[in-house]
């Protein structure tokens, strides 16, 4: 036993006992799990900004258009909501799908800020408090009509700023990302897809000093929704999201002179949910929804001085949200607030601005 390095014994003891002292050894793994969760938030923001969920496709009225009660004209895409969210309705409120006028399609630009505050629970280390701010902007093309439905493309980019800490580490994280987006809609079914990649730099202060690490990622997410039209102003929308993210965590030598090697992570996401969307009237829209987020990690082995550590175990969480949006001419403003419970618990919120050219 005397030939085994003291640091190795300490690591094994900390890992087996779940001692919070081991937190600093998991810096890259913690960052990778944060990135997987941020990918979920980035995709949700992109889908909401491009697709809706409420009045984001509201168009400038035509010069010869008569001002009508928005409750009467609700659902005639793209005047009062994107068809991918609301479907298209005939005058009697039933689902239609053939009354889309491509001449009303116009491009748009949007800006979004989201704040996320979490208490993150891993089985192996002390709970972590984290907060992230996501700043995003994007451009959307007009819809193109095909025999099977309509499609549109978009691009977006963003900046991340965050902090993750417990009693044994304090990590500041900053990074950026870029993505492309496609939406395909056929009557009541909408399929939204995004592919993106990014980099995030981490500065971690521990009892031993300061470590600098970097994570790279690339991934894709597909979200499918189905509109259940209850009446001409109310839609239920079950949805499910699938995602995959590859995260590269660099190897480094810590300030305590330990050689830490980090295998790449494969992160898989499965998120079912349901939303209720209501046109309140006078171009006010509301939405409430719930999602159950399952993020499954594969790979990501960590070795320190050739000793393998136990994998971090992070469980599912559920998120609930409510949104309110107001459309004024070519501008749509939206505010949202949400709550997470489970392996990640805390509050989220943000605002979105969209302008149609």
N, C-alpha and C positions, 0 to 999 in steps of 0.2 A: 504493500500500500504506500510505502514511503517513496516509491518511484513515480507515483502519479502526481502531477503538478497540483499544487494547492488550489490554483484557480479552477482546475477541472472539478475537484471535489466540491468547491464552493458552488459552481454552476449546477452540478447534479443535485446538490442539496436544495438549492433555491428552486430548481425546476420541479423536483418531486414534491416539495412542500408547498409549491405555489407561492413562495415568498415574494412580496412586492419588490424586494431588492433586485430581482432579475429583470425588472421592466426595461432597463436601459439596453439590455442585450437584444430586445425585440424591436428596436427602433424602425428598421426597414419593414418588418412584418406588420407593425402597427400602421405605418404609412400606406402599405399595400392594401390593407383592409379599409383604410379611410378612402383610398382612391376608388375601390370597388363601390363603396357607398356613394361617393361623389359622382361616379358614372351614372348611377341610378338617378341622382338629382339633376345632373346635366341633361340626361335624356328626357326626363319629365319636363324640364323647362323648355327644351327644344320642341318637344311635341306640343306642349301647350301654346308656345309662341307661334308655331307654324299652323297648327290645326285649330286652334281655339284656346281654351275649351268653350269660350263664349262668343263674344262679338268681334273677334279679331279680323274677320274678312269683310267687315262693313265697308261699303264702297261710297264714293261720292255720288250723290243723287244726279241723275241726268237732268239736263236743263229743262226738258219737257215733262219731267216726272211730277206727278201730283203728290203732294205730301199726304201720306196715309198714316193711319194709326199703326204703329209698329207691331202691335199685337195681332193685327189683321194680316200683315204681310210677313210676319215672322216665319222663317224657315225657307223663304224663297231665295235660296243661295244665289249669289253671295251677299245679299243685301243685309241680312240680320243673323249672320253666323255661318260658319263654314259647313258645307254639306257633310264633311267627314265627321262632324260632331252631331249635328242636328238632323241629318238626312234632308231630303227635299220634300216639300208638302204641296199638295194641291190645295185649291181654295177651301175645301172642306176639311183640311187638316190631315188627310190620309197621306201616307208616304207615296211620293211620286217617283222622281228620278229622271224624267225626260224633259223637264222644263228648265234645265240649266242653260243660261245664255252666255256663251263664251265671250261675247263682246263686253260683258261687265267685269271680266277678269282683269285685275291689275296687280302690279308688283307692290311689295311693301318692305319696310325696314322696321326693325324692332330692337329695343334695348331692355335688359332685364337685370335685376339685382335680387339675389336670394341670400338670406342669412340662415345658418344652420347651427344650432346648439345641441350637443349630445353629451350624455353620460354613457360611455361605452364600457360594456362588461365583457371581459375575457375570463375564461376559467383559470388561466395560469398566472395572471398578474393582477395587481390592484386596479380598480376602476379608473378610467381616464375621463377627464373632462375635456371636451373639444369644442371649438367653434370655427366655422368656415364662412367666408363670404365669397360668393360666386358672382362675377360680373360677366354678362354675356351680351352679344349683339349679333344680328343676322340679317340676311336679305333673302327674300322669297320670290321665285319666279311666278308668272301667271300659270293657271292650269292649262293643260293640254288634254283634249278629249280624244279618247280611243273607243273602239267598239265595246270593250269590256268595262270602260269607266273613264275616270279622269286621273291625271297625275300632275304632280308639281315637284320642283326641286328647290333646294335652298342650301346656303352655306352659313356657318357661324364660327365665331371664335370667342375666347373668353380668358379671364384671369382669375386665379384662385389665391386667396390669402387666408391662412388659418393658424391655429395654435392647438396643440394637444399636450396635456400635462397630467401628472399625478405627483405624489410626494417624492418620486425618484427620477423623474425626467421632465423636461420642458422643451417641446419641439415647436419651433416656428417654421411654417411651410409657405412657400410662394411658388407659383407655376402658371403655365398657360396651356391652352389646348386649341385645336382647330378641328372642325367637323363638316361633313356634308350630310344632306338630308333628302329623303324622297318620301312622298306620300302617294298612295294609290287608293282610290275610292270607287266602290261599285255598289250603288244604291245604299244599303244600310251598313255595309262592311267597309272598314277603313284599315289599311295596313301602312304603318309608318315605320321607316327604317332610318337609322343613323349610323355612320361609321366615323370614328374620331381617334385622335392620338394627342398625347401631351407629355409634358415633363414637369416635375415638381422637385424643388430643392428644399432640403430639410436641414435646419441647424438645431442640434439637440444639446442642451445643457444638462449635465449630470453631476453627481458627486465627484466624478473623476476628471471633469473638464468638458470641453465642447467638441462634438463630432459633426462633420459635414457629410451628408449623404444625398444621393439623387435617385429618383425613380422615373422610369420611362414607361409609358403605356400606350397600347393601341387596342381598340375594341369595337364591337358592334352590338346594337340593340334593335330588336323588332318589337313593335307594339301593335296589337290587333284589337279593334273595338267593334262592337255591334250596337246599333241604335234600336232601342225599343221605344217607339213613338207612343206615348200615352195620350197626348192631345197636341194641339197646334202650338202650345207653349211649353210643353214638358216632355223631357226625354230621359229614359233610363239607359245607361250605357255600361254594360259589363265589358271588361277589358282584361287582357293578359299580356305581360311583357317578358321576353326572353332576351338574355344578354350574355356576352362573353367578353372578358377583358384579359389581355396578357400584360403582366406587369413585371418589368425587369428591375431588380434591386441590386445596386452595385455592391461589390465587395470592398471592404475598407479595413484599415488598422485603427483601432480606437485610441483615444488619448491615454488609455491604460495599457497600451501596447499589446492588446489582444487582436488576433487576426480573425475577423468575422467574415464568413462567406455566406452569401444569400442566393439561394436558387430562385429562378423566376416563378411567379405565381400564375396559375390559371384560375380565373374567377368566373363562376357561372351564376347567373341571376334568373330566378323564376318569380314573377310578381303578378298574382291575380288581383283583381279589384273590381269595384263597381262605383259609378258616379251617377248622381241625379242632377240634371241641368234644367234650369227654369228661366224663361224669359219673363221677368217681373213686369215689364212695361216701360215705355218711354226710353228705350234703349238701355235699360238696366238688365244685367244678366247675373244669375247666381248659380253656384255649383257647390255641392257637398260630395265627398267621396271617401272611400276607405281602400287601402291596399295592404296586402301582406307580403313583405319583402323577404325572400329567401336567397341568401348569397352563399354559395358553396365554394370553398377554397380547395384547390388541388395543387400540389407542389409547394414551393416556398420553403424548403428545408433550410434550416440555419445551423451552421457549425461554427464553434468558437474554439480556436486552437485544436481543430480536428475532433472536437466533441460535439455531437449532434444534440440540439435542444428539442424539447417537446414543442409540437406545433401549437400555435394559438388556436383556441376554440372560441368561435363567435357564433351566436345563435340568431334565429329569425327576429324580426321586429315588425310591428304593425304601425302604419301611419294613417292619420285621419286629417282631412283638410276641408277648408271652406274658402271660397273665392267670390269676389264681387267685382263686376266690371261695368263700366259706363262707356258708351260709344257716343262721340260727338263729331258728326261729319266724318272726315277721313281719319280721325284719331280715336284710338281705344286705350283706355287706362284701366289697369287691373291691379287689385291688391289681394294677397292670399295669406292665410295663416294656417299652420298645421301643428300636429302633435305626433310624436313617436313614442311607442312603448314596447319594451322587450329588451333585446340585447343592446339596443340604442334607444335611449329615452331623452326627451327634451322637446324644444319648440323650434319651429321653422317659420319663416315669413318672408315676404318680398313684394316687389312691385314690378309691373311691366308697362312699357310704353310702346305703342305700335302706330305707325303712320303709313297710310296707303297713298301711293303716288297717283 
